[in-house]
Each structure stands twice: as structure tokens, then as C-alpha cells.
């Protein structure tokens, strides 16, 4: 079993992003959410029944033909909301999260958002700051994990 980012030789395989609109790929998204948010982090016991899923855009990242990351963008008026961003543990550190975030940020801006917001786990604040997000407000807890609201203004 390999550890670290999946690769082909010494070079990481390209990241392929799909905008998901079919039940088969949504099931892949739910499996990754379950793997990361339910089993690994124990953030929630239900990563499948979010009412905003029906009004959102869902992104699925592949590397080496394997689904490895997910993210969701919900547009509400001039606000983009990013949620459920997750990368499988054995695929972290290879740019997948960054690729997902860049795609969702670009789509939000293209769709007329004035800003994008998300609830960041505090350990990931530096990652989001590198993408231009700023923290807002105090630390709060979801599923026992500390979070901060973060905003990226266009």
C-alpha cells in the first residue's frame, strides 16, 4: 500500500474534475463524504442527507482514474457557499483540494457572486488563506471539531 499522493512514476497524474449531475457519480461523492466526514473525522453521522445538495453544484476529482476528492458550491443570491470539501486520506497533499477550490471559486465568480464563504476546520485555515480567504468571527464547533467562518471577496 502506497502512502502519500498517488503517482505514476515520479510525476503526479493529472487531476480531472467533473461537475456531477447523475446519480452514479453522486453516489461516489457520498462515499467520499462518508469516508472522510463520518468514519475518519466523526464530524457527522450523516453526510448524505443535506437539503442544499438539491440546489448545489457538485464537483468530483479523479486522479489515476480513481475518485479522490469532492466539493460543493451553492449559490444563494450574490453569495457562493462552499461546503463538503474532502480529499481521501491517501490522496492528500497532491493539489486535489486546491484544484477543487479553484474550480468552485471560479464558478462562483462567473455566476455573479460578490463573495464566497465556507466553514473551515481550524487546522485548514492556512490552506484557505493561501487561496485568498479571510477568517470572520470566532471559533465555533461542529461535530466537536473547531471551525471558523472564512470569506473570499471578489
C-alpha positions as CSV (number, residue, x, y, z in Angstrom):
1,X,0.0,0.0,0.0
2,X,1.4,3.4,-1.0
3,X,1.4,6.3,1.3
4,X,1.4,10.0,0.2
5,X,-0.1,11.3,-3.0
6,X,-0.8,8.8,-5.7
7,X,1.6,9.0,-8.6
8,X,2.6,7.5,-11.9
9,X,6.3,7.1,-11.6
10,X,7.8,10.2,-10.1
11,X,5.2,12.5,-11.6
12,X,1.7,13.0,-10.2
13,X,-1.1,12.1,-12.6
14,X,-3.3,15.0,-13.7
15,X,-6.4,15.9,-11.6
16,X,-9.6,15.5,-13.6
17,X,-12.6,17.4,-12.3
18,X,-16.2,16.5,-13.1
19,X,-19.3,18.6,-12.5
20,X,-21.7,15.9,-11.3
21,X,-25.3,15.7,-12.4
22,X,-26.0,11.9,-12.3
23,X,-26.9,9.5,-9.5
24,X,-24.0,7.2,-10.1
25,X,-21.4,9.9,-9.6
26,X,-23.4,11.4,-6.7
27,X,-23.0,8.0,-5.0
28,X,-19.2,8.4,-5.4
29,X,-19.4,11.8,-3.8
30,X,-21.4,10.4,-0.9
31,X,-18.9,7.6,-0.4
32,X,-16.0,10.1,-0.1
33,X,-18.1,12.3,2.3
34,X,-18.8,9.2,4.4
35,X,-15.2,8.1,4.3
36,X,-13.9,11.5,5.4
37,X,-16.6,13.2,7.5
38,X,-18.3,10.1,9.0
39,X,-15.7,7.5,9.5
40,X,-12.4,9.4,9.7
41,X,-13.3,12.7,11.4
42,X,-16.6,11.7,13.1
43,X,-17.9,15.1,12.2
44,X,-21.4,13.8,11.5
45,X,-23.2,10.5,11.2
46,X,-25.0,11.6,8.0
47,X,-23.1,13.1,5.1
48,X,-25.8,12.2,2.6
49,X,-29.0,13.9,3.5
50,X,-28.2,17.6,3.1
51,X,-31.2,19.6,1.7
52,X,-28.8,22.0,-0.1
53,X,-27.5,19.2,-2.2
54,X,-30.5,19.5,-4.5
55,X,-29.8,23.2,-5.3
56,X,-26.0,22.9,-5.5
57,X,-23.2,22.2,-7.9
58,X,-21.1,19.1,-7.0
59,X,-17.5,18.6,-8.0
60,X,-15.8,15.2,-8.1
61,X,-12.0,15.0,-8.6
62,X,-10.2,12.0,-10.1
63,X,-6.6,11.1,-10.2
64,X,-5.3,7.9,-11.9
65,X,-8.9,7.1,-12.8
66,X,-9.9,6.9,-9.1
67,X,-12.4,9.3,-7.4
68,X,-10.3,11.1,-4.7
69,X,-12.0,14.4,-3.8
70,X,-15.2,16.3,-3.6
71,X,-16.7,19.7,-3.1
72,X,-20.0,21.5,-3.3
73,X,-20.9,25.1,-4.4
74,X,-24.3,26.6,-3.5
75,X,-25.2,30.0,-4.9
76,X,-27.7,32.0,-2.9
77,X,-28.2,35.4,-4.5
78,X,-24.8,37.0,-4.7
79,X,-23.2,34.6,-2.2
80,X,-21.3,31.5,-3.0
81,X,-21.2,28.9,-0.3
82,X,-18.6,26.2,-0.4
83,X,-19.1,23.0,1.7
84,X,-18.3,19.3,1.9
85,X,-14.7,19.8,0.6
86,X,-12.9,16.5,1.2
87,X,-9.9,14.6,-0.2
88,X,-9.3,10.9,0.6
89,X,-6.5,10.5,3.2
90,X,-4.2,8.6,0.8
91,X,-4.6,11.3,-1.8
92,X,-3.9,14.4,0.3
93,X,-1.0,16.7,-0.4
94,X,-1.1,16.4,-4.2
95,X,-3.1,19.5,-5.1
96,X,-6.6,18.0,-5.3
97,X,-8.1,20.2,-2.7
98,X,-6.6,23.3,-4.3
99,X,-7.9,22.2,-7.7
100,X,-11.4,21.7,-6.3
101,X,-11.4,25.0,-4.6
102,X,-10.1,26.9,-7.6
103,X,-12.8,25.4,-9.8
104,X,-15.6,26.3,-7.3
105,X,-14.3,29.9,-6.7
106,X,-14.1,30.5,-10.5
107,X,-17.6,29.2,-11.0
108,X,-19.0,31.4,-8.2
109,X,-17.3,34.4,-9.6
110,X,-18.5,33.6,-13.1
111,X,-22.1,33.1,-11.7
112,X,-22.1,36.6,-10.2
113,X,-21.0,36.0,-6.6
114,X,-19.7,39.1,-4.7
115,X,-18.0,36.7,-2.3
116,X,-17.6,33.1,-1.3
117,X,-17.9,31.8,2.2
118,X,-17.2,28.5,4.0
119,X,-16.9,27.0,7.4
120,X,-13.2,25.9,7.7
121,X,-11.9,23.4,10.2
122,X,-9.3,25.4,12.1
123,X,-6.4,23.1,11.0
124,X,-7.2,24.0,7.4
125,X,-7.3,27.8,7.8
126,X,-3.8,28.2,6.3
127,X,-4.9,26.3,3.2
128,X,-7.8,28.6,2.7
129,X,-5.8,31.7,3.4
130,X,-3.4,30.7,0.6
131,X,-6.5,30.9,-1.7
132,X,-7.3,34.4,-0.5
133,X,-9.9,33.7,2.2
134,X,-10.0,35.7,5.5
135,X,-11.4,34.5,8.8
136,X,-14.5,36.1,10.2
137,X,-15.9,35.8,13.7
138,X,-15.0,33.4,16.5
139,X,-14.2,29.8,16.6
140,X,-17.3,27.5,16.8
141,X,-17.7,23.8,17.0
142,X,-19.4,21.4,14.6
143,X,-19.3,17.7,15.5
144,X,-16.8,18.5,18.2
145,X,-14.3,20.0,15.6
146,X,-13.4,23.7,15.9
147,X,-14.3,25.8,12.8
148,X,-14.1,29.4,11.6
149,X,-16.1,31.2,9.0
150,X,-14.0,32.3,6.1
151,X,-14.8,34.7,3.3
152,X,-13.2,35.4,-0.1
153,X,-14.4,38.7,-1.6
154,X,-14.2,39.4,-5.3
